[in-house]
Amino acid sequence: DRVERLRPSTIGGALDVRELVTDNIPGGSGHFTRTVRFGPDGKMYISAGSSCNVCIEDDPRRAAILRFNPDGSIPGDNPFAGDPDLRMQAVWAWGLRNSVDFLWTPSGEMWTSTNGRDNLLDASGLPDNLPPEVIVFQVHPGGFYGWPYCYSPVTGFNRAAEPQVVDDQSGLRLPDGLDCSQAVPSLFADVAHVAPLGMALGRPGNFPASHQADLYVAYHGSWNVNRVENIRDCKVERVVVEDGLPVRSEPFVNGWRAEGETCAGPSCYGRPADVVFGPDGAMYISDDAGGRVYRLIYAP
């Protein structure tokens, strides 16, 4: 429920000074992770997930990405900086059920993923296939991203920018003046329940030139599908980026579960949670099931 700064009291010493930056973020429950990153504009961005599967939040800072000055104050150019609800002033983008990670592309675009709702039934009455999991949304200041009223129906590269559609099983009515055509369409989505968490863009020095511009996403995998053929793998996915757009994807690292077992099953020994590139050019993958960090290098 806060962002703290840890710094050393002496040059090169231990991080023994602890300072509050802001407690203007919602506390735990539901999706409890918080991600903090600094953007190319020098501002501090924080994502906070929803408290529920599908509901109308009492706190507008939930299911949102927030934006602060580095000292925790509200930037004057935030889209809702003048809102009478002081909590709303920090909101940069909303309607994101659980955006665990986000980043900026070399051209300055802000990208985020989000975890879609559970238990949305398809035409067969199964909760396995809807909604598609959005792997890339382009984030715009003040943008509405659909949840809990709408979802993006397109899997893969949304080349035609098809709009979001109404979630007619939520039991929720869109507020007056808001409809799903106003929700930002996905750029790229995968099948339901892949659960995207941490992600990173490749860069020169990591892998071959053919892989350096691509997006790598930790998929936590599924725990709640009904049919074995719909189990989603726990893996790192490579999203191929061409001309600055995510156009297709393929598995990059997998093998953490036995055939037929979900990623929450007893034989699953790892679930990727984050992926980062180190100064050595290697990819590091954190695993919150086995409690490990994996290192992957390119060997010609």
Phi, psi and omega in degrees: 000022181196163169245129179241149176254129175249128180218158179277144176280342176229151182300125180077005182273187180289158177281078190256358178253126186241122185232140175282127173268308176202145168244023179272047175224154182289151180282193185290197184087145183064231175282108193259352181286153175226133179244133178238130176218153175258131181275172178296345176274001180082002180271159181260124181248138181226131174258142178222124182280178182284164177268000190207178174284305177211117182193171172263118185287142173283333183253115183293350179279353177272156182054046187208165166249129183254157181223132183226160163290160181301339178269005178092357178279170183270125176295142182293339180262011172300146185297335181241028186300334181262009184293139179295336174279109185301331180292327183290337185297334181277347188289129176258320178209148187221169184082022179253101190307315178199088178267093185288332181215162179201162182201177177240137179280167178302334179274000176096002177285142176265125179243144173218159170252173173205150177268120181285170182292161174260163172065030169269118188275141176269189184296339178270000181081016181257147176267019189276334197240356181231148348277159172305147182272120182282121180265329177223116162251139167275127186267125178246144179300127181081003186292145175257130188246015165106309186294141004262016189260333190222165173211160179274121186273353189266132173260140182090201181286121181274070187299322183272005181052048178299137186287165174289160181238163183288134169277094186277004177254359183285335185076009183252143178259133177299140176300152178304135179086359180238134174219170188292339177292342178274349179285139179295127178288156177292155168266320180209137179222157176240184182291161181300148171073015175286339174058072178289133178243248183289154179209158181208148173268140173292166179206165180307137180099349180274298187225183177303160182305327182294344183246356191286336182265001190273164180258133180243127189233131174281117176263119180285340176083174188265155173231347194229038173263156185271325185252141183302320183293347180259006177298131180262135187287149169268116191196176167254126181257138174262119175259115184285127181251122178234129182053037177079009182237140177280110192253334180196170180217164178204153176298139180247314175222128175209192180108017183272357183222157176280152177304131178087352179261142174284171180285357173250008182283166184293337181265359178278119186255006178194144176223111180303134179243330179208158177219127179222158174255135179269170177295345176276000180087353181280156172266133177246130184240121176269149187229113185266007172262312180269349180071041184234163167238129179256147178239130183233129180237161174270125177242108180305000000 
